[in-house]
């Protein structure tokens, strides 16, 4: 197998959206760029992992793999008395995965050579290592992985460059009036596979320009002329405004959007998580790259008002998803050709897309370092 070629960012995304061109098509198609995006963009970022509601009792343990097919990091989420911990699930002796099925235990034991760890990752026993010099060291403990929560939603990062609180701040600012504590757990898990690059799925989400053309049902619930996009450091917020008679939030007087009939807060958390906040609850889209031309999208719904589930902008999520997949897969087919290279941004509608493309380009310009960054200390989250 040949080694990946040296990649060079030979394009720019102009800061002025009126002059800027989009990402080149090769970044969506090429296997080496797919790998570079994994290491330079996904590895140092925050990602949704799972919900914490299955981890109530002391010693409860759930093994998970972070972004299979691109990061492939074995992780272990567990409950240590009142504390939720996220550890590497790889034994520090020979690399075996320690916990392979959800279980409950007061310690962790590797089934290969019997090495045992405390729930905080400290090595407790290492059969066969009597007489080993300089053993154990901190590297013999299981690495603690940075994690935090938003309600029951657990987010992790292998080597975070910024705090989870910083990422979630725009979400908290807009939604602190909502009953996050009432989101007791996920009510639905639906997984779709899309025949397209993961960034194309994101691109589609980042603009409401296509709604009248692709989503006739959603267009009936939203006032398209009032649709707005707000930009933050690593978050894009799209405000869906309800038409008269459609379900909307009852916003407090001090809310930034007070006086508007907001049907939905659509939050894009860079680089691959969507939080769709409706009067009935939250729908989370977890975008998981599988290959340059395949993406898994997992939908998890959290409900705080069941009476509103079938009403308003969040009423027909399956239909909207199928419409999105059809158009995204058509774009993927178009990008396989040789003629199209780059497009332009619609200045009034695609500010979010432009913002995220600039972030991606900035991160891709960094050198590709060791693919195994050392996890940092755990960091807390908000509203959890």
BALOBA-1460 file (C-alpha; in Angstrom, 3 decimals):
// residues 384
<rec num="1" residu="x" x="0.000" y="0.000" z="0.000"/>
<rec num="2" residu="x" x="1.430" y="3.361" z="-0.998"/>
<rec num="3" residu="x" x="1.951" y="6.073" z="1.609"/>
<rec num="4" residu="x" x="-0.453" y="9.035" z="1.616"/>
<rec num="5" residu="x" x="0.858" y="11.832" z="-0.567"/>
<rec num="6" residu="x" x="1.882" y="15.173" z="0.875"/>
<rec num="7" residu="x" x="-1.128" y="17.490" z="0.831"/>
<rec num="8" residu="x" x="-1.034" y="21.235" z="0.280"/>
<rec num="9" residu="x" x="-3.880" y="23.675" z="0.738"/>
<rec num="10" residu="x" x="-3.674" y="25.447" z="-2.612"/>
<rec num="11" residu="x" x="-6.898" y="27.424" z="-2.265"/>
<rec num="12" residu="x" x="-8.193" y="30.293" z="-0.157"/>
<rec num="13" residu="x" x="-11.666" y="31.167" z="1.088"/>
<rec num="14" residu="x" x="-11.877" y="34.956" z="0.828"/>
<rec num="15" residu="x" x="-13.061" y="36.612" z="4.052"/>
<rec num="16" residu="x" x="-15.497" y="38.650" z="1.961"/>
<rec num="17" residu="x" x="-18.360" y="36.329" z="1.072"/>
<rec num="18" residu="x" x="-19.170" y="38.497" z="-1.949"/>
<rec num="19" residu="x" x="-15.847" y="37.550" z="-3.505"/>
<rec num="20" residu="x" x="-15.291" y="34.091" z="-2.029"/>
<rec num="21" residu="x" x="-15.324" y="30.739" z="-3.794"/>
<rec num="22" residu="x" x="-16.339" y="27.509" z="-2.079"/>
<rec num="23" residu="x" x="-14.134" y="24.559" z="-1.117"/>
<rec num="24" residu="x" x="-12.696" y="22.760" z="-4.161"/>
<rec num="25" residu="x" x="-14.422" y="19.526" z="-5.112"/>
<rec num="26" residu="x" x="-11.269" y="17.445" z="-4.546"/>
<rec num="27" residu="x" x="-11.577" y="17.917" z="-0.772"/>
<rec num="28" residu="x" x="-14.907" y="16.073" z="-0.852"/>
<rec num="29" residu="x" x="-13.675" y="13.189" z="-3.036"/>
<rec num="30" residu="x" x="-10.083" y="12.400" z="-2.200"/>
<rec num="31" residu="x" x="-9.089" y="9.651" z="0.280"/>
<rec num="32" residu="x" x="-5.991" y="11.512" z="1.492"/>
<rec num="33" residu="x" x="-7.987" y="14.663" z="2.175"/>
<rec num="34" residu="x" x="-10.512" y="12.485" z="4.013"/>
<rec num="35" residu="x" x="-7.712" y="11.248" z="6.274"/>
<rec num="36" residu="x" x="-6.327" y="14.755" z="6.748"/>
<rec num="37" residu="x" x="-9.747" y="16.041" z="7.767"/>
<rec num="38" residu="x" x="-9.961" y="13.258" z="10.341"/>
<rec num="39" residu="x" x="-6.609" y="14.081" z="11.924"/>
<rec num="40" residu="x" x="-6.543" y="17.861" z="11.583"/>
<rec num="41" residu="x" x="-10.225" y="18.668" z="12.100"/>
<rec num="42" residu="x" x="-12.093" y="15.811" z="13.795"/>
<rec num="43" residu="x" x="-9.460" y="14.585" z="16.275"/>
<rec num="44" residu="x" x="-8.996" y="17.915" z="18.135"/>
<rec num="45" residu="x" x="-12.721" y="18.769" z="18.120"/>
<rec num="46" residu="x" x="-15.692" y="17.931" z="20.341"/>
<rec num="47" residu="x" x="-18.178" y="15.221" z="19.361"/>
<rec num="48" residu="x" x="-21.422" y="13.832" z="20.710"/>
<rec num="49" residu="x" x="-20.780" y="10.357" z="22.140"/>
<rec num="50" residu="x" x="-23.944" y="9.068" z="23.826"/>
<rec num="51" residu="x" x="-26.473" y="9.912" z="26.523"/>
<rec num="52" residu="x" x="-25.671" y="9.478" z="30.199"/>
<rec num="53" residu="x" x="-29.025" y="8.084" z="31.312"/>
<rec num="54" residu="x" x="-27.876" y="4.442" z="31.072"/>
<rec num="55" residu="x" x="-25.088" y="5.186" z="33.561"/>
<rec num="56" residu="x" x="-26.936" y="5.756" z="36.808"/>
<rec num="57" residu="x" x="-25.470" y="3.160" z="39.181"/>
<rec num="58" residu="x" x="-21.939" y="3.122" z="40.574"/>
<rec num="59" residu="x" x="-19.733" y="0.918" z="38.394"/>
<rec num="60" residu="x" x="-21.979" y="1.039" z="35.297"/>
<rec num="61" residu="x" x="-19.770" y="0.854" z="32.187"/>
<rec num="62" residu="x" x="-20.474" y="1.304" z="28.474"/>
<rec num="63" residu="x" x="-17.774" y="0.729" z="25.802"/>
<rec num="64" residu="x" x="-17.985" y="2.993" z="22.740"/>
<rec num="65" residu="x" x="-15.912" y="3.737" z="19.661"/>
<rec num="66" residu="x" x="-15.495" y="7.372" z="18.682"/>
<rec num="67" residu="x" x="-16.182" y="7.866" z="14.951"/>
<rec num="68" residu="x" x="-15.609" y="4.317" z="13.640"/>
<rec num="69" residu="x" x="-13.889" y="4.352" z="10.259"/>
<rec num="70" residu="x" x="-12.127" y="7.672" z="10.741"/>
<rec num="71" residu="x" x="-10.882" y="8.051" z="14.343"/>
<rec num="72" residu="x" x="-11.649" y="4.512" z="15.618"/>
<rec num="73" residu="x" x="-10.878" y="5.413" z="19.222"/>
<rec num="74" residu="x" x="-12.060" y="2.831" z="21.820"/>
<rec num="75" residu="x" x="-13.513" y="4.674" z="24.806"/>
<rec num="76" residu="x" x="-15.166" y="3.655" z="28.054"/>
<rec num="77" residu="x" x="-17.868" y="5.741" z="29.696"/>
<rec num="78" residu="x" x="-18.566" y="4.807" z="33.312"/>
<rec num="79" residu="x" x="-20.120" y="5.954" z="36.569"/>
<rec num="80" residu="x" x="-17.747" y="6.349" z="39.531"/>
<rec num="81" residu="x" x="-20.095" y="7.177" z="42.426"/>
<rec num="82" residu="x" x="-21.435" y="10.658" z="41.532"/>
<rec num="83" residu="x" x="-18.916" y="11.285" z="38.773"/>
<rec num="84" residu="x" x="-19.191" y="10.394" z="35.102"/>
<rec num="85" residu="x" x="-15.804" y="9.391" z="33.682"/>
<rec num="86" residu="x" x="-14.533" y="8.773" z="30.178"/>
<rec num="87" residu="x" x="-11.401" y="6.642" z="29.869"/>
<rec num="88" residu="x" x="-9.386" y="5.018" z="27.150"/>
<rec num="89" residu="x" x="-10.702" y="1.467" z="26.788"/>
<rec num="90" residu="x" x="-7.282" y="0.148" z="25.734"/>
<rec num="91" residu="x" x="-5.151" y="-1.785" z="28.229"/>
<rec num="92" residu="x" x="-1.788" y="-0.110" z="28.787"/>
<rec num="93" residu="x" x="0.017" y="-3.478" z="28.694"/>
<rec num="94" residu="x" x="-0.571" y="-4.889" z="25.215"/>
<rec num="95" residu="x" x="-3.448" y="-2.820" z="23.840"/>
<rec num="96" residu="x" x="-6.445" y="-5.127" z="24.267"/>
<rec num="97" residu="x" x="-9.869" y="-3.521" z="24.631"/>
<rec num="98" residu="x" x="-10.794" y="-3.980" z="28.281"/>
<rec num="99" residu="x" x="-14.598" y="-3.738" z="28.363"/>
<rec num="100" residu="x" x="-16.368" y="-5.219" z="25.352"/>
<rec num="101" residu="x" x="-20.010" y="-5.196" z="26.494"/>
<rec num="102" residu="x" x="-22.009" y="-2.909" z="28.805"/>
<rec num="103" residu="x" x="-21.504" y="-4.146" z="32.348"/>
<rec num="104" residu="x" x="-21.299" y="-3.104" z="35.980"/>
<rec num="105" residu="x" x="-18.251" y="-3.598" z="38.180"/>
<rec num="106" residu="x" x="-16.278" y="-1.810" z="40.900"/>
<rec num="107" residu="x" x="-13.059" y="-2.068" z="38.886"/>
<rec num="108" residu="x" x="-11.780" y="-2.817" z="35.370"/>
<rec num="109" residu="x" x="-9.953" y="-5.998" z="34.474"/>
<rec num="110" residu="x" x="-8.245" y="-6.815" z="31.188"/>
<rec num="111" residu="x" x="-9.103" y="-10.324" z="29.996"/>
<rec num="112" residu="x" x="-5.717" y="-10.833" z="28.299"/>
<rec num="113" residu="x" x="-3.195" y="-10.856" z="31.183"/>
<rec num="114" residu="x" x="-5.310" y="-9.847" z="34.174"/>
<rec num="115" residu="x" x="-4.194" y="-6.225" z="34.603"/>
<rec num="116" residu="x" x="-6.689" y="-4.428" z="36.835"/>
<rec num="117" residu="x" x="-7.611" y="-0.738" z="37.015"/>
<rec num="118" residu="x" x="-9.669" y="1.463" z="39.322"/>
<rec num="119" residu="x" x="-12.693" y="3.288" z="37.941"/>
<rec num="120" residu="x" x="-10.600" y="6.451" z="37.724"/>
<rec num="121" residu="x" x="-8.089" y="4.630" z="35.488"/>
<rec num="122" residu="x" x="-5.308" y="3.997" z="38.040"/>
<rec num="123" residu="x" x="-3.529" y="0.681" z="37.624"/>
<rec num="124" residu="x" x="-4.249" y="-1.472" z="40.705"/>
<rec num="125" residu="x" x="-2.614" y="-4.777" z="39.834"/>
<rec num="126" residu="x" x="-0.329" y="-6.022" z="37.074"/>
<rec num="127" residu="x" x="0.315" y="-9.795" z="37.238"/>
<rec num="128" residu="x" x="3.768" y="-10.775" z="35.975"/>
<rec num="129" residu="x" x="5.352" y="-7.366" z="36.530"/>
<rec num="130" residu="x" x="7.113" y="-8.130" z="39.808"/>
<rec num="131" residu="x" x="10.657" y="-6.837" z="39.474"/>
<rec num="132" residu="x" x="9.924" y="-4.496" z="36.580"/>
<rec num="133" residu="x" x="11.964" y="-1.332" z="37.086"/>
<rec num="134" residu="x" x="10.262" y="2.024" z="37.233"/>
<rec num="135" residu="x" x="6.820" y="0.440" z="37.183"/>
<rec num="136" residu="x" x="4.118" y="1.617" z="37.319"/>
<rec num="137" residu="x" x="4.328" y="5.117" z="35.849"/>
<rec num="138" residu="x" x="1.436" y="7.477" z="35.018"/>
<rec num="139" residu="x" x="1.518" y="6.077" z="31.480"/>
<rec num="140" residu="x" x="0.454" y="2.705" z="32.872"/>
<rec num="141" residu="x" x="-2.843" y="4.239" z="34.009"/>
<rec num="142" residu="x" x="-5.756" y="4.473" z="31.601"/>
<rec num="143" residu="x" x="-5.848" y="7.911" z="29.995"/>
<rec num="144" residu="x" x="-8.751" y="10.106" z="31.018"/>
<rec num="145" residu="x" x="-10.546" y="11.598" z="28.014"/>
<rec num="146" residu="x" x="-11.953" y="15.123" z="28.032"/>
<rec num="147" residu="x" x="-15.727" y="15.085" z="28.312"/>
<rec num="148" residu="x" x="-18.721" y="17.131" z="29.407"/>
<rec num="149" residu="x" x="-22.497" y="17.267" z="29.197"/>
<rec num="150" residu="x" x="-25.400" y="19.295" z="27.881"/>
<rec num="151" residu="x" x="-28.375" y="17.850" z="29.734"/>
<rec num="152" residu="x" x="-28.090" y="14.057" z="29.219"/>
<rec num="153" residu="x" x="-25.926" y="14.471" z="26.091"/>
<rec num="154" residu="x" x="-22.262" y="13.522" z="26.571"/>
<rec num="155" residu="x" x="-19.571" y="15.131" z="24.417"/>
<rec num="156" residu="x" x="-15.914" y="14.068" z="24.189"/>
<rec num="157" residu="x" x="-12.682" y="15.225" z="22.592"/>
<rec num="158" residu="x" x="-9.412" y="13.330" z="22.240"/>
<rec num="159" residu="x" x="-7.199" y="16.431" z="22.292"/>
<rec num="160" residu="x" x="-9.368" y="19.527" z="22.721"/>
<rec num="161" residu="x" x="-8.013" y="22.901" z="21.693"/>
<rec num="162" residu="x" x="-10.828" y="24.739" z="23.491"/>
<rec num="163" residu="x" x="-13.287" y="24.133" z="26.311"/>
<rec num="164" residu="x" x="-16.611" y="22.414" z="25.726"/>
<rec num="165" residu="x" x="-18.212" y="25.285" z="27.643"/>
<rec num="166" residu="x" x="-16.851" y="27.668" z="25.018"/>
<rec num="167" residu="x" x="-18.387" y="25.628" z="22.217"/>
<rec num="168" residu="x" x="-21.763" y="25.343" z="23.936"/>
<rec num="169" residu="x" x="-22.002" y="28.972" z="25.092"/>
<rec num="170" residu="x" x="-24.216" y="30.126" z="22.160"/>
<rec num="171" residu="x" x="-26.558" y="27.180" z="22.792"/>
<rec num="172" residu="x" x="-26.848" y="28.039" z="26.476"/>
<rec num="173" residu="x" x="-27.411" y="31.725" z="25.759"/>
<rec num="174" residu="x" x="-30.394" y="30.994" z="23.511"/>
<rec num="175" residu="x" x="-31.917" y="28.008" z="25.361"/>
<rec num="176" residu="x" x="-31.238" y="28.398" z="29.099"/>
<rec num="177" residu="x" x="-34.958" y="29.142" z="29.578"/>
<rec num="178" residu="x" x="-35.831" y="25.619" z="28.404"/>
<rec num="179" residu="x" x="-36.211" y="22.583" z="30.737"/>
<rec num="180" residu="x" x="-32.983" y="20.728" z="29.900"/>
<rec num="181" residu="x" x="-33.254" y="18.748" z="33.130"/>
<rec num="182" residu="x" x="-36.534" y="17.316" z="31.802"/>
<rec num="183" residu="x" x="-34.669" y="15.602" z="28.944"/>
<rec num="184" residu="x" x="-34.465" y="12.372" z="30.869"/>
<rec num="185" residu="x" x="-33.077" y="10.371" z="27.966"/>
<rec num="186" residu="x" x="-33.172" y="9.565" z="24.284"/>
<rec num="187" residu="x" x="-36.590" y="8.547" z="23.014"/>
<rec num="188" residu="x" x="-35.611" y="7.528" z="19.488"/>
<rec num="189" residu="x" x="-32.525" y="6.372" z="17.614"/>
<rec num="190" residu="x" x="-32.618" y="6.367" z="13.813"/>
<rec num="191" residu="x" x="-29.552" y="5.757" z="11.636"/>
<rec num="192" residu="x" x="-29.277" y="6.691" z="7.971"/>
<rec num="193" residu="x" x="-26.453" y="6.053" z="5.530"/>
<rec num="194" residu="x" x="-25.886" y="8.720" z="2.901"/>
<rec num="195" residu="x" x="-23.914" y="8.133" z="-0.309"/>
<rec num="196" residu="x" x="-21.994" y="11.387" z="0.060"/>
<rec num="197" residu="x" x="-19.060" y="12.947" z="1.864"/>
<rec num="198" residu="x" x="-19.816" y="14.068" z="5.413"/>
<rec num="199" residu="x" x="-19.000" y="17.694" z="4.603"/>
<rec num="200" residu="x" x="-21.661" y="17.744" z="1.884"/>
<rec num="201" residu="x" x="-24.228" y="16.742" z="4.488"/>
<rec num="202" residu="x" x="-22.992" y="19.586" z="6.696"/>
<rec num="203" residu="x" x="-23.039" y="22.046" z="3.791"/>
<rec num="204" residu="x" x="-26.688" y="21.283" z="3.159"/>
<rec num="205" residu="x" x="-27.568" y="21.822" z="6.821"/>
<rec num="206" residu="x" x="-25.735" y="25.144" z="7.013"/>
<rec num="207" residu="x" x="-28.113" y="27.099" z="4.802"/>
<rec num="208" residu="x" x="-31.864" y="27.539" z="4.622"/>
<rec num="209" residu="x" x="-31.630" y="28.750" z="1.025"/>
<rec num="210" residu="x" x="-32.753" y="25.357" z="-0.286"/>
<rec num="211" residu="x" x="-35.848" y="24.996" z="1.927"/>
<rec num="212" residu="x" x="-38.448" y="26.334" z="-0.565"/>
<rec num="213" residu="x" x="-36.996" y="24.148" z="-3.332"/>
<rec num="214" residu="x" x="-36.334" y="20.905" z="-1.428"/>
<rec num="215" residu="x" x="-38.681" y="20.899" z="1.611"/>
<rec num="216" residu="x" x="-42.227" y="21.955" z="0.607"/>
<rec num="217" residu="x" x="-43.696" y="20.703" z="3.894"/>
<rec num="218" residu="x" x="-41.171" y="22.564" z="6.049"/>
<rec num="219" residu="x" x="-41.603" y="25.694" z="3.922"/>
<rec num="220" residu="x" x="-45.300" y="25.731" z="4.894"/>
<rec num="221" residu="x" x="-44.333" y="25.990" z="8.594"/>
<rec num="222" residu="x" x="-41.547" y="28.598" z="8.292"/>
<rec num="223" residu="x" x="-41.562" y="32.234" z="7.230"/>
<rec num="224" residu="x" x="-38.700" y="31.928" z="4.752"/>
<rec num="225" residu="x" x="-38.273" y="35.675" z="4.327"/>
<rec num="226" residu="x" x="-37.559" y="36.001" z="8.069"/>
<rec num="227" residu="x" x="-35.043" y="33.112" z="8.212"/>
<rec num="228" residu="x" x="-31.795" y="34.328" z="9.840"/>
<rec num="229" residu="x" x="-28.238" y="33.045" z="10.287"/>
<rec num="230" residu="x" x="-26.021" y="34.052" z="13.233"/>
<rec num="231" residu="x" x="-22.296" y="33.258" z="13.359"/>
<rec num="232" residu="x" x="-20.196" y="32.435" z="16.423"/>
<rec num="233" residu="x" x="-16.603" y="31.165" z="16.689"/>
<rec num="234" residu="x" x="-17.431" y="27.489" z="16.107"/>
<rec num="235" residu="x" x="-21.213" y="27.568" z="16.017"/>
<rec num="236" residu="x" x="-23.684" y="28.542" z="13.315"/>
<rec num="237" residu="x" x="-27.215" y="29.293" z="14.515"/>
<rec num="238" residu="x" x="-30.117" y="29.418" z="12.079"/>
<rec num="239" residu="x" x="-33.377" y="30.849" z="13.365"/>
<rec num="240" residu="x" x="-36.501" y="29.363" z="11.829"/>
<rec num="241" residu="x" x="-39.403" y="31.785" z="12.232"/>
<rec num="242" residu="x" x="-42.903" y="30.302" z="12.412"/>
<rec num="243" residu="x" x="-45.700" y="31.364" z="10.109"/>
<rec num="244" residu="x" x="-48.902" y="32.601" z="11.714"/>
<rec num="245" residu="x" x="-50.763" y="29.745" z="13.329"/>
<rec num="246" residu="x" x="-47.690" y="27.474" z="13.521"/>
<rec num="247" residu="x" x="-46.127" y="26.299" z="16.798"/>
<rec num="248" residu="x" x="-43.479" y="28.634" z="18.239"/>
<rec num="249" residu="x" x="-41.526" y="29.134" z="21.474"/>
<rec num="250" residu="x" x="-42.848" y="31.363" z="24.222"/>
<rec num="251" residu="x" x="-39.700" y="33.420" z="24.728"/>
<rec num="252" residu="x" x="-39.040" y="35.345" z="27.952"/>
<rec num="253" residu="x" x="-38.888" y="39.141" z="27.710"/>
<rec num="254" residu="x" x="-35.111" y="39.216" z="28.243"/>
<rec num="255" residu="x" x="-34.410" y="36.664" z="25.491"/>
<rec num="256" residu="x" x="-32.215" y="37.880" z="22.557"/>
<rec num="257" residu="x" x="-35.023" y="36.946" z="20.135"/>
<rec num="258" residu="x" x="-37.931" y="38.227" z="22.246"/>
<rec num="259" residu="x" x="-40.854" y="39.366" z="20.141"/>
<rec num="260" residu="x" x="-40.160" y="36.872" z="17.346"/>
<rec num="261" residu="x" x="-42.119" y="33.686" z="16.726"/>
<rec num="262" residu="x" x="-39.166" y="31.270" z="16.710"/>
<rec num="263" residu="x" x="-40.179" y="27.810" z="15.499"/>
<rec num="264" residu="x" x="-36.709" y="26.257" z="15.811"/>
<rec num="265" residu="x" x="-33.154" y="26.987" z="16.843"/>
<rec num="266" residu="x" x="-30.878" y="25.113" z="14.426"/>
<rec num="267" residu="x" x="-27.387" y="24.913" z="15.966"/>
<rec num="268" residu="x" x="-24.421" y="23.571" z="13.998"/>
<rec num="269" residu="x" x="-21.572" y="22.667" z="16.376"/>
<rec num="270" residu="x" x="-18.336" y="22.587" z="14.414"/>
<rec num="271" residu="x" x="-17.316" y="20.251" z="12.932"/>
<rec num="272" residu="x" x="-20.036" y="17.557" z="12.787"/>
<rec num="273" residu="x" x="-22.924" y="17.877" z="15.253"/>
<rec num="274" residu="x" x="-26.350" y="19.460" z="14.788"/>
<rec num="275" residu="x" x="-28.673" y="20.395" z="17.652"/>
<rec num="276" residu="x" x="-32.199" y="21.169" z="16.500"/>
<rec num="277" residu="x" x="-34.168" y="22.704" z="19.358"/>
<rec num="278" residu="x" x="-37.964" y="22.753" z="19.014"/>
<rec num="279" residu="x" x="-40.811" y="23.572" z="21.407"/>
<rec num="280" residu="x" x="-41.293" y="19.794" z="21.861"/>
<rec num="281" residu="x" x="-37.620" y="18.985" z="22.585"/>
<rec num="282" residu="x" x="-34.292" y="18.396" z="20.867"/>
<rec num="283" residu="x" x="-33.306" y="16.387" z="17.808"/>
<rec num="284" residu="x" x="-29.573" y="15.744" z="17.613"/>
<rec num="285" residu="x" x="-27.869" y="14.793" z="14.345"/>
<rec num="286" residu="x" x="-24.597" y="12.937" z="14.855"/>
<rec num="287" residu="x" x="-22.643" y="13.013" z="11.588"/>
<rec num="288" residu="x" x="-20.156" y="10.134" z="11.303"/>
<rec num="289" residu="x" x="-17.793" y="9.975" z="8.294"/>
<rec num="290" residu="x" x="-17.376" y="6.433" z="6.950"/>
<rec num="291" residu="x" x="-15.382" y="7.063" z="3.758"/>
<rec num="292" residu="x" x="-14.915" y="9.894" z="1.268"/>
<rec num="293" residu="x" x="-18.240" y="8.918" z="-0.304"/>
<rec num="294" residu="x" x="-20.283" y="7.526" z="2.591"/>
<rec num="295" residu="x" x="-21.631" y="9.077" z="5.772"/>
<rec num="296" residu="x" x="-23.719" y="7.738" z="8.644"/>
<rec num="297" residu="x" x="-26.152" y="10.138" z="10.288"/>
<rec num="298" residu="x" x="-27.673" y="9.167" z="13.601"/>
<rec num="299" residu="x" x="-30.789" y="10.965" z="14.833"/>
<rec num="300" residu="x" x="-31.461" y="11.017" z="18.575"/>
<rec num="301" residu="x" x="-34.625" y="12.692" z="19.868"/>
<rec num="302" residu="x" x="-35.042" y="14.047" z="23.389"/>
<rec num="303" residu="x" x="-38.553" y="15.186" z="24.343"/>
<rec num="304" residu="x" x="-39.753" y="17.600" z="27.012"/>
<rec num="305" residu="x" x="-43.305" y="18.216" z="25.693"/>
<rec num="306" residu="x" x="-44.889" y="15.225" z="23.966"/>
<rec num="307" residu="x" x="-48.065" y="17.133" z="23.116"/>
<rec num="308" residu="x" x="-46.114" y="19.241" z="20.595"/>
<rec num="309" residu="x" x="-44.148" y="16.448" z="18.868"/>
<rec num="310" residu="x" x="-46.288" y="16.310" z="15.722"/>
<rec num="311" residu="x" x="-46.613" y="20.054" z="15.349"/>
<rec num="312" residu="x" x="-44.594" y="22.846" z="13.754"/>
<rec num="313" residu="x" x="-41.159" y="22.844" z="12.106"/>
<rec num="314" residu="x" x="-40.056" y="19.660" z="13.897"/>
<rec num="315" residu="x" x="-43.082" y="17.557" z="12.960"/>
<rec num="316" residu="x" x="-41.846" y="15.640" z="9.881"/>
<rec num="317" residu="x" x="-38.176" y="14.933" z="10.520"/>
<rec num="318" residu="x" x="-38.097" y="11.675" z="8.534"/>
<rec num="319" residu="x" x="-39.523" y="13.353" z="5.439"/>
<rec num="320" residu="x" x="-37.117" y="16.280" z="5.692"/>
<rec num="321" residu="x" x="-34.192" y="13.885" z="6.133"/>
<rec num="322" residu="x" x="-35.104" y="11.867" z="3.049"/>
<rec num="323" residu="x" x="-35.411" y="15.066" z="1.014"/>
<rec num="324" residu="x" x="-32.005" y="16.221" z="2.267"/>
<rec num="325" residu="x" x="-30.372" y="12.885" z="1.500"/>
<rec num="326" residu="x" x="-31.688" y="12.881" z="-2.065"/>
<rec num="327" residu="x" x="-30.278" y="16.308" z="-2.866"/>
<rec num="328" residu="x" x="-26.957" y="15.692" z="-1.075"/>
<rec num="329" residu="x" x="-26.423" y="12.416" z="-2.926"/>
<rec num="330" residu="x" x="-27.142" y="14.213" z="-6.194"/>
<rec num="331" residu="x" x="-24.446" y="16.775" z="-5.320"/>
<rec num="332" residu="x" x="-22.044" y="13.917" z="-4.573"/>
<rec num="333" residu="x" x="-22.665" y="12.512" z="-8.053"/>
<rec num="334" residu="x" x="-21.999" y="15.920" z="-9.564"/>
<rec num="335" residu="x" x="-18.686" y="16.273" z="-7.733"/>
<rec num="336" residu="x" x="-17.429" y="12.970" z="-9.134"/>
<rec num="337" residu="x" x="-17.181" y="14.655" z="-12.534"/>
<rec num="338" residu="x" x="-14.192" y="16.640" z="-13.770"/>
<rec num="339" residu="x" x="-15.834" y="19.839" z="-14.942"/>
<rec num="340" residu="x" x="-17.096" y="21.373" z="-11.680"/>
<rec num="341" residu="x" x="-14.299" y="22.592" z="-9.385"/>
<rec num="342" residu="x" x="-15.612" y="25.407" z="-7.179"/>
<rec num="343" residu="x" x="-18.752" y="27.503" z="-6.819"/>
<rec num="344" residu="x" x="-19.700" y="30.831" z="-5.258"/>
<rec num="345" residu="x" x="-21.665" y="31.685" z="-2.111"/>
<rec num="346" residu="x" x="-25.089" y="33.316" z="-2.132"/>
<rec num="347" residu="x" x="-24.204" y="36.330" z="0.084"/>
<rec num="348" residu="x" x="-27.626" y="36.694" z="1.702"/>
<rec num="349" residu="x" x="-28.174" y="33.014" z="2.435"/>
<rec num="350" residu="x" x="-24.900" y="31.080" z="2.793"/>
<rec num="351" residu="x" x="-23.008" y="32.934" z="5.529"/>
<rec num="352" residu="x" x="-22.904" y="29.788" z="7.670"/>
<rec num="353" residu="x" x="-21.469" y="27.707" z="4.851"/>
<rec num="354" residu="x" x="-18.824" y="30.351" z="4.150"/>
<rec num="355" residu="x" x="-17.912" y="30.567" z="7.856"/>
<rec num="356" residu="x" x="-17.461" y="26.807" z="8.234"/>
<rec num="357" residu="x" x="-15.451" y="26.498" z="5.007"/>
<rec num="358" residu="x" x="-13.045" y="29.119" z="6.351"/>
<rec num="359" residu="x" x="-12.688" y="27.172" z="9.620"/>
<rec num="360" residu="x" x="-12.033" y="23.929" z="7.731"/>
<rec num="361" residu="x" x="-9.430" y="25.573" z="5.504"/>
<rec num="362" residu="x" x="-7.645" y="27.100" z="8.490"/>
<rec num="363" residu="x" x="-7.388" y="23.726" z="10.219"/>
<rec num="364" residu="x" x="-6.293" y="21.921" z="7.049"/>
<rec num="365" residu="x" x="-3.414" y="24.369" z="6.649"/>
<rec num="366" residu="x" x="-1.797" y="23.009" z="9.809"/>
<rec num="367" residu="x" x="0.870" y="20.312" z="9.504"/>
<rec num="368" residu="x" x="-0.326" y="16.751" z="9.989"/>
<rec num="369" residu="x" x="1.136" y="15.733" z="13.351"/>
<rec num="370" residu="x" x="1.226" y="12.391" z="15.114"/>
<rec num="371" residu="x" x="-2.117" y="10.641" z="14.544"/>
<rec num="372" residu="x" x="-2.262" y="9.633" z="18.220"/>
<rec num="373" residu="x" x="-2.556" y="12.849" z="20.274"/>
<rec num="374" residu="x" x="-2.425" y="12.381" z="24.033"/>
<rec num="375" residu="x" x="-5.827" y="13.087" z="25.599"/>
<rec num="376" residu="x" x="-5.886" y="16.060" z="27.941"/>
<rec num="377" residu="x" x="-7.477" y="16.247" z="31.366"/>
<rec num="378" residu="x" x="-11.278" y="16.032" z="31.523"/>
<rec num="379" residu="x" x="-13.203" y="19.252" z="31.058"/>
<rec num="380" residu="x" x="-16.670" y="19.966" z="32.262"/>
<rec num="381" residu="x" x="-19.815" y="20.849" z="30.343"/>
<rec num="382" residu="x" x="-22.872" y="23.015" z="30.853"/>
<rec num="383" residu="x" x="-26.423" y="22.291" z="31.947"/>
<rec num="384" residu="x" x="-25.530" y="18.780" z="32.982"/>
